[in-house]
Amino acid sequence: MAPSRGINTTGTRILAPLIGALGLLIIIRTLAAGGDLLSIGVLLGLVFLAIGAGRLYLSLRAPS
């Protein structure tokens, strides 16, 4: 059985890019629907993108 730390790290490294990609898709969809740069969809997409990138950065930076 794998240690739980390894499972958590692997899960984070898989889900973080998916969260970032979801944020990017939200931004693209909002802009395609005619939203401007300060609309809720763009701001929410930026938050998702930042959370995904931050989680991936911290999981790669942390000692294993």
N, CA, C and O atoms as a Tripos MOL2 file, in Angstrom:
@<TRIPOS>MOLECULE
protein
  256   255    64     0     0
PROTEIN
NO_CHARGES

@<TRIPOS>ATOM
      1 N           0.8500   -1.1800    0.0000 N.3       1 MET1
      2 CA          0.0000    0.0000    0.0000 C.3       1 MET1
      3 C           0.8940    1.2410    0.0000 C.2       1 MET1
      4 O           1.8840    1.2960    0.7300 O.2       1 MET1
      5 N           0.5500    2.2200   -0.8070 N.am      2 ALA2
      6 CA          1.3340    3.4470   -0.9250 C.3       2 ALA2
      7 C           1.1000    4.3440    0.2840 C.2       2 ALA2
      8 O           0.0040    4.3680    0.8440 O.2       2 ALA2
      9 N           2.1300    5.0800    0.6830 N.am      3 PRO3
     10 CA          1.9270    6.0170    1.7860 C.3       3 PRO3
     11 C           0.9190    7.0980    1.3950 C.2       3 PRO3
     12 O           0.8300    7.4880    0.2310 O.2       3 PRO3
     13 N           0.1750    7.5680    2.3730 N.am      4 SER4
     14 CA         -0.8860    8.5470    2.0710 C.3       4 SER4
     15 C          -0.3040    9.8600    1.5710 C.2       4 SER4
     16 O          -0.9690   10.5610    0.8080 O.2       4 SER4
     17 N           0.9060   10.2190    1.9680 N.am      5 ARG5
     18 CA          1.5380   11.4540    1.4750 C.3       5 ARG5
     19 C           1.7270   11.3770   -0.0320 C.2       5 ARG5
     20 O           1.5030   12.3680   -0.7260 O.2       5 ARG5
     21 N           2.1340   10.2260   -0.5560 N.am      6 GLY6
     22 CA          2.3190   10.0570   -1.9980 C.3       6 GLY6
     23 C           1.0140   10.1480   -2.7600 C.2       6 GLY6
     24 O           0.9630   10.7170   -3.8510 O.2       6 GLY6
     25 N          -0.0280    9.5950   -2.1970 N.am      7 ILE7
     26 CA         -1.3420    9.6540   -2.8450 C.3       7 ILE7
     27 C          -1.8420   11.0910   -2.8840 C.2       7 ILE7
     28 O          -2.3820   11.5370   -3.8980 O.2       7 ILE7
     29 N          -1.6650   11.8190   -1.7830 N.am      8 ASN8
     30 CA         -2.1100   13.2120   -1.7410 C.3       8 ASN8
     31 C          -1.3370   14.0630   -2.7370 C.2       8 ASN8
     32 O          -1.9240   14.8990   -3.4240 O.2       8 ASN8
     33 N          -0.0310   13.8590   -2.8210 N.am      9 THR9
     34 CA          0.7910   14.6370   -3.7500 C.3       9 THR9
     35 C           0.4150   14.3260   -5.1860 C.2       9 THR9
     36 O           0.3010   15.2330   -6.0110 O.2       9 THR9
     37 N           0.2250   13.0590   -5.4900 N.am     10 THR10
     38 CA         -0.1510   12.6700   -6.8510 C.3      10 THR10
     39 C          -1.5250   13.2340   -7.2100 C.2      10 THR10
     40 O          -1.7240   13.7200   -8.3230 O.2      10 THR10
     41 N          -2.4520   13.1720   -6.2920 N.am     11 GLY11
     42 CA         -3.7820   13.7320   -6.5400 C.3      11 GLY11
     43 C          -3.7370   15.2220   -6.7870 C.2      11 GLY11
     44 O          -4.4380   15.7370   -7.6580 O.2      11 GLY11
     45 N          -2.9160   15.9120   -6.0220 N.am     12 THR12
     46 CA         -2.7780   17.3590   -6.2110 C.3      12 THR12
     47 C          -2.1600   17.6660   -7.5630 C.2      12 THR12
     48 O          -2.5990   18.5860   -8.2530 O.2      12 THR12
     49 N          -1.1470   16.9050   -7.9450 N.am     13 ARG13
     50 CA         -0.4750   17.1470   -9.2180 C.3      13 ARG13
     51 C          -1.3610   16.8120  -10.4190 C.2      13 ARG13
     52 O          -1.1330   17.3140  -11.5190 O.2      13 ARG13
     53 N          -2.3480   15.9820  -10.2110 N.am     14 ILE14
     54 CA         -3.2940   15.6690  -11.2950 C.3      14 ILE14
     55 C          -4.4260   16.6930  -11.3330 C.2      14 ILE14
     56 O          -4.8040   17.1560  -12.4090 O.2      14 ILE14
     57 N          -4.9670   17.0470  -10.1770 N.am     15 LEU15
     58 CA         -6.1270   17.9290  -10.1390 C.3      15 LEU15
     59 C          -5.7860   19.4070  -10.3380 C.2      15 LEU15
     60 O          -6.6170   20.1620  -10.8430 O.2      15 LEU15
     61 N          -4.5930   19.8300   -9.9540 N.am     16 ALA16
     62 CA         -4.2300   21.2450  -10.0840 C.3      16 ALA16
     63 C          -4.2800   21.7280  -11.5320 C.2      16 ALA16
     64 O          -4.8620   22.7830  -11.7870 O.2      16 ALA16
     65 N          -3.6960   21.0050  -12.4970 N.am     17 PRO17
     66 CA         -3.8160   21.4600  -13.8870 C.3      17 PRO17
     67 C          -5.2620   21.4280  -14.4020 C.2      17 PRO17
     68 O          -5.6460   22.2500  -15.2340 O.2      17 PRO17
     69 N          -6.0500   20.4860  -13.9070 N.am     18 LEU18
     70 CA         -7.4550   20.4260  -14.3170 C.3      18 LEU18
     71 C          -8.2230   21.6490  -13.8110 C.2      18 LEU18
     72 O          -9.0760   22.1850  -14.5190 O.2      18 LEU18
     73 N          -7.9240   22.0840  -12.6000 N.am     19 ILE19
     74 CA         -8.5630   23.2830  -12.0590 C.3      19 ILE19
     75 C          -8.1440   24.5060  -12.8760 C.2      19 ILE19
     76 O          -8.9710   25.3590  -13.1970 O.2      19 ILE19
     77 N          -6.8490   24.5860  -13.2090 N.am     20 GLY20
     78 CA         -6.3620   25.6900  -14.0350 C.3      20 GLY20
     79 C          -6.9920   25.6930  -15.4140 C.2      20 GLY20
     80 O          -7.3500   26.7480  -15.9370 O.2      20 GLY20
     81 N          -7.1280   24.5100  -16.0060 N.am     21 ALA21
     82 CA         -7.7500   24.4060  -17.3260 C.3      21 ALA21
     83 C          -9.2260   24.8030  -17.2620 C.2      21 ALA21
     84 O          -9.7400   25.4300  -18.1880 O.2      21 ALA21
     85 N          -9.8990   24.4460  -16.1870 N.am     22 LEU22
     86 CA        -11.2890   24.8530  -16.0150 C.3      22 LEU22
     87 C         -11.3970   26.3750  -15.9500 C.2      22 LEU22
     88 O         -12.3040   26.9670  -16.5350 O.2      22 LEU22
     89 N         -10.4680   26.9970  -15.2370 N.am     23 GLY23
     90 CA        -10.4480   28.4550  -15.1750 C.3      23 GLY23
     91 C         -10.2470   29.0800  -16.5400 C.2      23 GLY23
     92 O         -10.9070   30.0600  -16.8870 O.2      23 GLY23
     93 N          -9.3340   28.5110  -17.3150 N.am     24 LEU24
     94 CA         -9.0920   29.0220  -18.6680 C.3      24 LEU24
     95 C         -10.3300   28.8580  -19.5490 C.2      24 LEU24
     96 O         -10.6660   29.7540  -20.3230 O.2      24 LEU24
     97 N         -11.0000   27.7290  -19.4330 N.am     25 LEU25
     98 CA        -12.2270   27.5120  -20.2040 C.3      25 LEU25
     99 C         -13.3390   28.4830  -19.7980 C.2      25 LEU25
    100 O         -14.1030   28.9430  -20.6470 O.2      25 LEU25
    101 N         -13.4280   28.7910  -18.5120 N.am     26 ILE26
    102 CA        -14.4310   29.7570  -18.0550 C.3      26 ILE26
    103 C         -14.1470   31.1250  -18.6660 C.2      26 ILE26
    104 O         -15.0670   31.8160  -19.1030 O.2      26 ILE26
    105 N         -12.8680   31.5170  -18.6980 N.am     27 ILE27
    106 CA        -12.4960   32.8040  -19.2870 C.3      27 ILE27
    107 C         -12.8350   32.8330  -20.7740 C.2      27 ILE27
    108 O         -13.4280   33.7970  -21.2590 O.2      27 ILE27
    109 N         -12.4630   31.7890  -21.4910 N.am     28 ILE28
    110 CA        -12.7210   31.7290  -22.9400 C.3      28 ILE28
    111 C         -14.2180   31.7750  -23.2170 C.2      28 ILE28
    112 O         -14.6690   32.4930  -24.1100 O.2      28 ILE28
    113 N         -14.9790   31.0140  -22.4570 N.am     29 ARG29
    114 CA        -16.4330   30.9610  -22.6630 C.3      29 ARG29
    115 C         -17.0750   32.3230  -22.3830 C.2      29 ARG29
    116 O         -17.9710   32.7580  -23.1070 O.2      29 ARG29
    117 N         -16.6130   32.9760  -21.3410 N.am     30 THR30
    118 CA        -17.1730   34.2840  -20.9920 C.3      30 THR30
    119 C         -16.8730   35.3110  -22.0760 C.2      30 THR30
    120 O         -17.7560   36.0700  -22.4770 O.2      30 THR30
    121 N         -15.6360   35.3370  -22.5490 N.am     31 LEU31
    122 CA        -15.2680   36.2960  -23.5920 C.3      31 LEU31
    123 C         -15.9790   35.9830  -24.9090 C.2      31 LEU31
    124 O         -16.3460   36.9000  -25.6430 O.2      31 LEU31
    125 N         -16.1780   34.7030  -25.2140 N.am     32 ALA32
    126 CA        -16.8760   34.3230  -26.4410 C.3      32 ALA32
    127 C         -18.3530   34.7210  -26.3850 C.2      32 ALA32
    128 O         -18.9690   34.9890  -27.4170 O.2      32 ALA32
    129 N         -18.9120   34.7590  -25.1820 N.am     33 ALA33
    130 CA        -20.3150   35.1360  -25.0320 C.3      33 ALA33
    131 C         -20.5090   36.6500  -24.9720 C.2      33 ALA33
    132 O         -21.6320   37.1320  -24.8330 O.2      33 ALA33
    133 N         -19.4060   37.3960  -25.0780 N.am     34 GLY34
    134 CA        -19.5260   38.8390  -25.1150 C.3      34 GLY34
    135 C         -19.2200   39.5320  -23.8000 C.2      34 GLY34
    136 O         -19.4890   40.7240  -23.6540 O.2      34 GLY34
    137 N         -18.6690   38.8120  -22.8510 N.am     35 GLY35
    138 CA        -18.3220   39.4440  -21.5830 C.3      35 GLY35
    139 C         -17.0910   40.3230  -21.7240 C.2      35 GLY35
    140 O         -16.2650   40.1200  -22.6150 O.2      35 GLY35
    141 N         -16.9780   41.3020  -20.8360 N.am     36 ASP36
    142 CA        -15.7940   42.1610  -20.8770 C.3      36 ASP36
    143 C         -14.7760   41.6670  -19.8450 C.2      36 ASP36
    144 O         -14.9990   40.6470  -19.1930 O.2      36 ASP36
    145 N         -13.6710   42.3820  -19.6950 N.am     37 LEU37
    146 CA        -12.5870   41.9170  -18.8340 C.3      37 LEU37
    147 C         -12.9000   41.9900  -17.3440 C.2      37 LEU37
    148 O         -12.2010   41.3740  -16.5400 O.2      37 LEU37
    149 N         -13.9300   42.7260  -16.9630 N.am     38 LEU38
    150 CA        -14.2930   42.8050  -15.5550 C.3      38 LEU38
    151 C         -15.5870   42.0580  -15.2350 C.2      38 LEU38
    152 O         -16.1850   42.2830  -14.1830 O.2      38 LEU38
    153 N         -16.0160   41.1880  -16.1140 N.am     39 SER39
    154 CA        -17.2340   40.4200  -15.8520 C.3      39 SER39
    155 C         -16.9330   39.3060  -14.8410 C.2      39 SER39
    156 O         -15.7820   38.9210  -14.6320 O.2      39 SER39
    157 N         -17.9880   38.8130  -14.2350 N.am     40 ILE40
    158 CA        -17.8510   37.7980  -13.1920 C.3      40 ILE40
    159 C         -17.1800   36.5360  -13.7320 C.2      40 ILE40
    160 O         -16.3560   35.9380  -13.0410 O.2      40 ILE40
    161 N         -17.5130   36.1280  -14.9350 N.am     41 GLY41
    162 CA        -16.9210   34.9210  -15.5100 C.3      41 GLY41
    163 C         -15.4200   35.0230  -15.6720 C.2      41 GLY41
    164 O         -14.7020   34.0660  -15.3810 O.2      41 GLY41
    165 N         -14.9330   36.1660  -16.1300 N.am     42 VAL42
    166 CA        -13.4890   36.3490  -16.3040 C.3      42 VAL42
    167 C         -12.8050   36.3680  -14.9410 C.2      42 VAL42
    168 O         -11.7650   35.7350  -14.7600 O.2      42 VAL42
    169 N         -13.3770   37.0830  -13.9920 N.am     43 LEU43
    170 CA        -12.7700   37.1510  -12.6630 C.3      43 LEU43
    171 C         -12.7630   35.7840  -11.9810 C.2      43 LEU43
    172 O         -11.7730   35.4090  -11.3520 O.2      43 LEU43
    173 N         -13.8520   35.0470  -12.1010 N.am     44 LEU44
    174 CA        -13.9180   33.7080  -11.5200 C.3      44 LEU44
    175 C         -12.9270   32.7700  -12.2130 C.2      44 LEU44
    176 O         -12.2750   31.9550  -11.5610 O.2      44 LEU44
    177 N         -12.8190   32.8900  -13.5270 N.am     45 GLY45
    178 CA        -11.8500   32.0870  -14.2690 C.3      45 GLY45
    179 C         -10.4220   32.3870  -13.8440 C.2      45 GLY45
    180 O          -9.6040   31.4740  -13.7330 O.2      45 GLY45
    181 N         -10.1140   33.6550  -13.6030 N.am     46 LEU46
    182 CA         -8.7830   34.0230  -13.1340 C.3      46 LEU46
    183 C          -8.4920   33.4370  -11.7530 C.2      46 LEU46
    184 O          -7.3670   33.0270  -11.4710 O.2      46 LEU46
    185 N          -9.5070   33.4010  -10.9030 N.am     47 VAL47
    186 CA         -9.3330   32.8100   -9.5740 C.3      47 VAL47
    187 C          -9.0390   31.3180   -9.7000 C.2      47 VAL47
    188 O          -8.1260   30.8140   -9.0450 O.2      47 VAL47
    189 N          -9.7920   30.6100  -10.5240 N.am     48 PHE48
    190 CA         -9.5550   29.1880  -10.7300 C.3      48 PHE48
    191 C          -8.1640   28.9470  -11.3200 C.2      48 PHE48
    192 O          -7.4510   28.0370  -10.8990 O.2      48 PHE48
    193 N          -7.7960   29.7580  -12.2800 N.am     49 LEU49
    194 CA         -6.4830   29.6260  -12.9110 C.3      49 LEU49
    195 C          -5.3720   29.8550  -11.8890 C.2      49 LEU49
    196 O          -4.3870   29.1170  -11.8750 O.2      49 LEU49
    197 N          -5.5160   30.8520  -11.0480 N.am     50 ALA50
    198 CA         -4.5100   31.1360  -10.0240 C.3      50 ALA50
    199 C          -4.4340   30.0180   -8.9810 C.2      50 ALA50
    200 O          -3.3440   29.6420   -8.5520 O.2      50 ALA50
    201 N          -5.5800   29.4950   -8.5780 N.am     51 ILE51
    202 CA         -5.5890   28.4070   -7.5980 C.3      51 ILE51
    203 C          -4.9190   27.1650   -8.1700 C.2      51 ILE51
    204 O          -4.1120   26.5270   -7.4940 O.2      51 ILE51
    205 N          -5.2430   26.8220   -9.4000 N.am     52 GLY52
    206 CA         -4.6210   25.6540  -10.0270 C.3      52 GLY52
    207 C          -3.1210   25.8200  -10.1800 C.2      52 GLY52
    208 O          -2.3620   24.8980   -9.8830 O.2      52 GLY52
    209 N          -2.6880   26.9790  -10.6390 N.am     53 ALA53
    210 CA         -1.2550   27.2250  -10.8250 C.3      53 ALA53
    211 C          -0.5300   27.2470   -9.4800 C.2      53 ALA53
    212 O           0.5740   26.7160   -9.3590 O.2      53 ALA53
    213 N          -1.1420   27.8520   -8.4850 N.am     54 GLY54
    214 CA         -0.5210   27.9090   -7.1610 C.3      54 GLY54
    215 C          -0.3860   26.5430   -6.5200 C.2      54 GLY54
    216 O           0.6490   26.2240   -5.9360 O.2      54 GLY54
    217 N          -1.4240   25.7400   -6.6270 N.am     55 ARG55
    218 CA         -1.3690   24.3870   -6.0640 C.3      55 ARG55
    219 C          -0.3170   23.5420   -6.7710 C.2      55 ARG55
    220 O           0.4110   22.7880   -6.1250 O.2      55 ARG55
    221 N          -0.2340   23.6610   -8.0810 N.am     56 LEU56
    222 CA          0.7710   22.8900   -8.8230 C.3      56 LEU56
    223 C           2.1710   23.3590   -8.4500 C.2      56 LEU56
    224 O           3.0610   22.5360   -8.2360 O.2      56 LEU56
    225 N           2.3750   24.6590   -8.3710 N.am     57 TYR57
    226 CA          3.6840   25.1980   -7.9980 C.3      57 TYR57
    227 C           4.1080   24.7050   -6.6110 C.2      57 TYR57
    228 O           5.2400   24.2600   -6.4260 O.2      57 TYR57
    229 N           3.2010   24.7860   -5.6470 N.am     58 LEU58
    230 CA          3.5420   24.3620   -4.2900 C.3      58 LEU58
    231 C           3.7610   22.8570   -4.1940 C.2      58 LEU58
    232 O           4.6060   22.4140   -3.4160 O.2      58 LEU58
    233 N           3.0270   22.0650   -4.9590 N.am     59 SER59
    234 CA          3.2170   20.6160   -4.8980 C.3      59 SER59
    235 C           4.5370   20.2120   -5.5450 C.2      59 SER59
    236 O           5.1520   19.2350   -5.1170 O.2      59 SER59
    237 N           4.9800   20.9320   -6.5530 N.am     60 LEU60
    238 CA          6.2660   20.6210   -7.1830 C.3      60 LEU60
    239 C           7.4290   21.1630   -6.3700 C.2      60 LEU60
    240 O           8.5320   20.6200   -6.4320 O.2      60 LEU60
    241 N           7.2040   22.2080   -5.6210 N.am     61 ARG61
    242 CA          8.2410   22.8390   -4.8240 C.3      61 ARG61
    243 C           8.4790   22.1350   -3.4930 C.2      61 ARG61
    244 O           9.5980   22.1260   -2.9810 O.2      61 ARG61
    245 N           7.4340   21.5520   -2.9410 N.am     62 ALA62
    246 CA          7.5250   20.9110   -1.6280 C.3      62 ALA62
    247 C           8.4260   19.6810   -1.6830 C.2      62 ALA62
    248 O           8.4220   18.9560   -2.6780 O.2      62 ALA62
    249 N           9.1890   19.4430   -0.6340 N.am     63 PRO63
    250 CA         10.0410   18.2460   -0.6210 C.3      63 PRO63
    251 C           9.1910   16.9920   -0.5360 C.2      63 PRO63
    252 O           8.1760   16.9620    0.1600 O.2      63 PRO63
    253 N           9.6060   15.9770   -1.2350 N.am     64 SER64
    254 CA          8.8370   14.7200   -1.2650 C.3      64 SER64
    255 C           9.1850   13.8380   -0.0910 C.2      64 SER64
    256 O           8.6350   12.7450    0.0430 O.2      64 SER64
@<TRIPOS>BOND
     1     1     2 1
     2     2     3 1
     3     3     4 2
     4     3     5 am
     5     5     6 1
     6     6     7 1
     7     7     8 2
     8     7     9 am
     9     9    10 1
    10    10    11 1
    11    11    12 2
    12    11    13 am
    13    13    14 1
    14    14    15 1
    15    15    16 2
    16    15    17 am
    17    17    18 1
    18    18    19 1
    19    19    20 2
    20    19    21 am
    21    21    22 1
    22    22    23 1
    23    23    24 2
    24    23    25 am
    25    25    26 1
    26    26    27 1
    27    27    28 2
    28    27    29 am
    29    29    30 1
    30    30    31 1
    31    31    32 2
    32    31    33 am
    33    33    34 1
    34    34    35 1
    35    35    36 2
    36    35    37 am
    37    37    38 1
    38    38    39 1
    39    39    40 2
    40    39    41 am
    41    41    42 1
    42    42    43 1
    43    43    44 2
    44    43    45 am
    45    45    46 1
    46    46    47 1
    47    47    48 2
    48    47    49 am
    49    49    50 1
    50    50    51 1
    51    51    52 2
    52    51    53 am
    53    53    54 1
    54    54    55 1
    55    55    56 2
    56    55    57 am
    57    57    58 1
    58    58    59 1
    59    59    60 2
    60    59    61 am
    61    61    62 1
    62    62    63 1
    63    63    64 2
    64    63    65 am
    65    65    66 1
    66    66    67 1
    67    67    68 2
    68    67    69 am
    69    69    70 1
    70    70    71 1
    71    71    72 2
    72    71    73 am
    73    73    74 1
    74    74    75 1
    75    75    76 2
    76    75    77 am
    77    77    78 1
    78    78    79 1
    79    79    80 2
    80    79    81 am
    81    81    82 1
    82    82    83 1
    83    83    84 2
    84    83    85 am
    85    85    86 1
    86    86    87 1
    87    87    88 2
    88    87    89 am
    89    89    90 1
    90    90    91 1
    91    91    92 2
    92    91    93 am
    93    93    94 1
    94    94    95 1
    95    95    96 2
    96    95    97 am
    97    97    98 1
    98    98    99 1
    99    99   100 2
   100    99   101 am
   101   101   102 1
   102   102   103 1
   103   103   104 2
   104   103   105 am
   105   105   106 1
   106   106   107 1
   107   107   108 2
   108   107   109 am
   109   109   110 1
   110   110   111 1
   111   111   112 2
   112   111   113 am
   113   113   114 1
   114   114   115 1
   115   115   116 2
   116   115   117 am
   117   117   118 1
   118   118   119 1
   119   119   120 2
   120   119   121 am
   121   121   122 1
   122   122   123 1
   123   123   124 2
   124   123   125 am
   125   125   126 1
   126   126   127 1
   127   127   128 2
   128   127   129 am
   129   129   130 1
   130   130   131 1
   131   131   132 2
   132   131   133 am
   133   133   134 1
   134   134   135 1
   135   135   136 2
   136   135   137 am
   137   137   138 1
   138   138   139 1
   139   139   140 2
   140   139   141 am
   141   141   142 1
   142   142   143 1
   143   143   144 2
   144   143   145 am
   145   145   146 1
   146   146   147 1
   147   147   148 2
   148   147   149 am
   149   149   150 1
   150   150   151 1
   151   151   152 2
   152   151   153 am
   153   153   154 1
   154   154   155 1
   155   155   156 2
   156   155   157 am
   157   157   158 1
   158   158   159 1
   159   159   160 2
   160   159   161 am
   161   161   162 1
   162   162   163 1
   163   163   164 2
   164   163   165 am
   165   165   166 1
   166   166   167 1
   167   167   168 2
   168   167   169 am
   169   169   170 1
   170   170   171 1
   171   171   172 2
   172   171   173 am
   173   173   174 1
   174   174   175 1
   175   175   176 2
   176   175   177 am
   177   177   178 1
   178   178   179 1
   179   179   180 2
   180   179   181 am
   181   181   182 1
   182   182   183 1
   183   183   184 2
   184   183   185 am
   185   185   186 1
   186   186   187 1
   187   187   188 2
   188   187   189 am
   189   189   190 1
   190   190   191 1
   191   191   192 2
   192   191   193 am
   193   193   194 1
   194   194   195 1
   195   195   196 2
   196   195   197 am
   197   197   198 1
   198   198   199 1
   199   199   200 2
   200   199   201 am
   201   201   202 1
   202   202   203 1
   203   203   204 2
   204   203   205 am
   205   205   206 1
   206   206   207 1
   207   207   208 2
   208   207   209 am
   209   209   210 1
   210   210   211 1
   211   211   212 2
   212   211   213 am
   213   213   214 1
   214   214   215 1
   215   215   216 2
   216   215   217 am
   217   217   218 1
   218   218   219 1
   219   219   220 2
   220   219   221 am
   221   221   222 1
   222   222   223 1
   223   223   224 2
   224   223   225 am
   225   225   226 1
   226   226   227 1
   227   227   228 2
   228   227   229 am
   229   229   230 1
   230   230   231 1
   231   231   232 2
   232   231   233 am
   233   233   234 1
   234   234   235 1
   235   235   236 2
   236   235   237 am
   237   237   238 1
   238   238   239 1
   239   239   240 2
   240   239   241 am
   241   241   242 1
   242   242   243 1
   243   243   244 2
   244   243   245 am
   245   245   246 1
   246   246   247 1
   247   247   248 2
   248   247   249 am
   249   249   250 1
   250   250   251 1
   251   251   252 2
   252   251   253 am
   253   253   254 1
   254   254   255 1
   255   255   256 2
@<TRIPOS>SUBSTRUCTURE
     1 MET1         2 RESIDUE 1 A MET
     2 ALA2         6 RESIDUE 1 A ALA
     3 PRO3        10 RESIDUE 1 A PRO
     4 SER4        14 RESIDUE 1 A SER
     5 ARG5        18 RESIDUE 1 A ARG
     6 GLY6        22 RESIDUE 1 A GLY
     7 ILE7        26 RESIDUE 1 A ILE
     8 ASN8        30 RESIDUE 1 A ASN
     9 THR9        34 RESIDUE 1 A THR
    10 THR10       38 RESIDUE 1 A THR
    11 GLY11       42 RESIDUE 1 A GLY
    12 THR12       46 RESIDUE 1 A THR
    13 ARG13       50 RESIDUE 1 A ARG
    14 ILE14       54 RESIDUE 1 A ILE
    15 LEU15       58 RESIDUE 1 A LEU
    16 ALA16       62 RESIDUE 1 A ALA
    17 PRO17       66 RESIDUE 1 A PRO
    18 LEU18       70 RESIDUE 1 A LEU
    19 ILE19       74 RESIDUE 1 A ILE
    20 GLY20       78 RESIDUE 1 A GLY
    21 ALA21       82 RESIDUE 1 A ALA
    22 LEU22       86 RESIDUE 1 A LEU
    23 GLY23       90 RESIDUE 1 A GLY
    24 LEU24       94 RESIDUE 1 A LEU
    25 LEU25       98 RESIDUE 1 A LEU
    26 ILE26      102 RESIDUE 1 A ILE
    27 ILE27      106 RESIDUE 1 A ILE
    28 ILE28      110 RESIDUE 1 A ILE
    29 ARG29      114 RESIDUE 1 A ARG
    30 THR30      118 RESIDUE 1 A THR
    31 LEU31      122 RESIDUE 1 A LEU
    32 ALA32      126 RESIDUE 1 A ALA
    33 ALA33      130 RESIDUE 1 A ALA
    34 GLY34      134 RESIDUE 1 A GLY
    35 GLY35      138 RESIDUE 1 A GLY
    36 ASP36      142 RESIDUE 1 A ASP
    37 LEU37      146 RESIDUE 1 A LEU
    38 LEU38      150 RESIDUE 1 A LEU
    39 SER39      154 RESIDUE 1 A SER
    40 ILE40      158 RESIDUE 1 A ILE
    41 GLY41      162 RESIDUE 1 A GLY
    42 VAL42      166 RESIDUE 1 A VAL
    43 LEU43      170 RESIDUE 1 A LEU
    44 LEU44      174 RESIDUE 1 A LEU
    45 GLY45      178 RESIDUE 1 A GLY
    46 LEU46      182 RESIDUE 1 A LEU
    47 VAL47      186 RESIDUE 1 A VAL
    48 PHE48      190 RESIDUE 1 A PHE
    49 LEU49      194 RESIDUE 1 A LEU
    50 ALA50      198 RESIDUE 1 A ALA
    51 ILE51      202 RESIDUE 1 A ILE
    52 GLY52      206 RESIDUE 1 A GLY
    53 ALA53      210 RESIDUE 1 A ALA
    54 GLY54      214 RESIDUE 1 A GLY
    55 ARG55      218 RESIDUE 1 A ARG
    56 LEU56      222 RESIDUE 1 A LEU
    57 TYR57      226 RESIDUE 1 A TYR
    58 LEU58      230 RESIDUE 1 A LEU
    59 SER59      234 RESIDUE 1 A SER
    60 LEU60      238 RESIDUE 1 A LEU
    61 ARG61      242 RESIDUE 1 A ARG
    62 ALA62      246 RESIDUE 1 A ALA
    63 PRO63      250 RESIDUE 1 A PRO
    64 SER64      254 RESIDUE 1 A SER
